[in-house]
Amino acid sequence: MTRVDTLAGLALIAGALILLLISALKAPATRHARVTREGGTAFLGEKLMHLGYGWIDGLARGCARAGFSAATVSWLSLALGLLAGVLAACGRPGAAAWALTLSGLGDALDGAIARLQGTASRGGAVLDSALDRYVEFFLYAGLLYFFRAQSFAQLLAIIALFGGFMVTYSTAKAEALQVKPPRGWMKRAERLVWLTGGCAAAAGAGVFGLGPAPVLIGVCAVIAVFANLSAIVRLRALCQSV
């Protein structure tokens, strides 16, 4: 891990703290129906999500005026997710955090752009969801390579990846059965925040002369535990409701 990578991680952490301060002081200009319907959790507060969606709507309007299509942004998001995985594998968590941040931003923007341009469709929603799974896989694949000499860390990464996929599966199954699942934890946005923050913190640990591995292992452990618990709770509720 280089000094530049450490600085990249610290810069992202500083930016995140500024956004948190803004969210604490500023009330959301608009309340988004999806956030109100699904709510926030201990891992990602509802107020911050309302503010985030408001900022994304503004960026989406700018992208639409610039001529970007939703599909273009979706594929750019995938490419940035792949880059994040490669950077993580190479031991550059700070750069990986920035690539993952931009990938997540693209993932949020494509749907907003599609709605603005009147191109939203079921096919686009399926593509968006599939690309999300690939982005998450790319990052964990990079971590698996980074942890190639640490079998326990690799196991945690695999369990975290599986838990995330099962949370998403429970949501898809609930939609297919037309049943509302419990809110749960560690949905896509929350996992992305934890993975991005974890990579940034792992890079920032270089200031204290520490390597990135302990922080990344801790983040994988948190996601592994809470994502799988969330999936169990949600699937159990679905089984009882049908």
N, C-alpha and C positions, 0 to 999 in steps of 0.2 A: 504494500500500500504506500503510495507516494504522498508527499506533502500537499501536492495539488489536490489529490483525492480527499485528504483530510479537510482542506479548506472548502472543497465543494460540499462536503457533508455538513460542516459548520454553517455555511451560507444557507443551506436549505433549512436547517434547524432554526436559524435566526428568522428566516422568512415565515416559517410556520408559527413561531412565537408571536410575530407581529400580527399575523392573521387571527390568532387566538385572542390577542388583546383587542383587536378591532371587533371581533365577534362578541366579546364580553361587554364592550362599551356601546355598540351600535345595535339597534333593533332592526330586524329584517324589514326591508321595504315592502316585500310581498311574501305571502305564505304560499308554498307550493302544495298542491293537492296530494301528490305522491308522498311527500315527507309527512304531511299531516296524517295521511292514511296509514303509513307504515311506522311512523314515529322514530325517535332516536333510541339509543341505548347508552349504557355506561361507557362504551368504547367510542361512540361518535354522537355527540349531543344534537338534539333536534334543532336548536337555534342555529348552530353552526351549519347544519345541513341546509336550512332555509337560506342563510346568507350565501352559502356556496352555490346553490341553484340560481340565486339571483345574479351572481357574478358570471356564472356559466351562460345564462341567457344573454347577458350583455356581450360576451365574447362570441357567442353564436351569431348574433346579429352582425357583428363585424366580419366574421368569416363568410356569412352568407352574402354580404355586400361585396366582399372580395372575390366571390365566385367559387368558393370551395363547396364541393358537394359532400353530403353525408358519407357516401361510400369512400371518397378519397380520404377523409379524416379517419374513417374506420381502419383502412389499410395502413395509414401512417401510424396509427395507434399500435397496430400489430407489429410493424417494423421496429418501433421504439421499444416494445415489449421484448422482442427478440434481442435487441441491443442491450437492454437491461440485463437479460440472462447471461449474455456473453461477458459483459463487464463484471457481473457478480462472480462468474467462473474464474475470471482473471484476477480476482482479489481487488477490485476497484469499486467498493460499495458506495462511495460518494457519487461517482459518475453514474452508477447503476440507479441510485436513488433519483437523480435528476431525470434519467431516461424513463424510469417508471412513473415519475410525476407527470411528465409530458404525455406518456401513454395513457395514464388515467384521465388526464384532461381531455385528450382526444376521445376517449370512450364516453365521457360525459357530454362532449360537444356534438358528436355525430347525431344523436337522437334529437337534440334541440335544433340543430340545423335542418334535419329532415322535416320537423314539424313546421319550421319557418318557411321552408321551400315547398311545402305540400307534397313531399315525396315519401312520407312515412308509410311503411307497409309491414305486413307480417313477415315477408321474406327478409326485409331489412332488420327486423327485430331478431329473427333467428340467426342471421349472419352476425349481428352485434354480440349476441349471447355466446355464439361459438368462438368468436375471436377473443372474447374475454377469457374463456377457458384456456385458449392457447397462450395468451399473455401470462396468465398465472403459472401455467406449466413451464414456460420458458424461464421464468425467474427461479422456480424451484429446481429446474434442471441445472441451472447455473450454480445454485447453492449446493446441489448434490455433488457437482464436480469440485467445487471449492472445498467441500468437506470430504474429499475422496480418501483421506487418511483417517477419518473419524467416523466409524461405523454408527455410533450412537447418534451423532448429529445428523447423519444421513437418514436414520430411522425416524427421527423427529420431523425432518423435512417432509418425508413421505407421508407420515401421519397427518401433518398439517395440510398438505396438498389434498389428501383424501377427505379430510374433514370439511375443507372448503368446498370441494365438489359435492359432498353430500348435503351441505346446506343449500346449495344451488338446486340440487336434485329435489329436495323437499319442497322448495318453492315452486318448481316446475310441476311437480306432482300435484300440489295443492291447486294450482291453476287448472290443470287438466281435470281434476275432480270437482272443480268449482267450490272449493272449500278454502276458507281463510285460515292460514297457519298461524301459530303463535309468532310474535315478533322475533324472538330469539336473538342470538348475537352472531357476530362475525359473518355478516353478509358481505357481498362483494366490496362495497365501498369501505367497510371497516377493515377488511383484510388488506386492501390496497394501502390504506393509511398506515396500518401496522408494519407492513412490509417496507413501504417507503421510508417511514420513520426509523425503522430498525436499521435499514441500510445506511441512512444518514448518520444515525447515532454510532453505528459500527465504525464509520469513517472518522467521526469526531472523536472517538476514543483514542485515536492516534495522538491527540494532544497530551494525553496522560501516559503515553508510551505503551498503550495497550493494543493488542491485535483485534481485528474485527470479529473473530470467531465467537467469543463469549456472548457478545451482544446479539449476534445473528442466531445463535443457539437459543438464547432466551426468548427471542421473538418467535422463533419456530415453535418453542414449547408452549407459549401463550396461545398461539393460534391453534396448535394441535389439540390442546385441552378444551378450549372454549368452542371451537368450531365443531368438534365431535360431540360435545355435550349439547350444543344447540341443535345439531342434526338429530340426535336421539330424542330430545324433547319435542321437536317439530314433527318427526315421523310418528312418534307415539301418539301425539294429539291427532294426527291425520288418521291413524288406524282406528282411533276411538270415535271419530266423527263420521265414518262411512259405514 
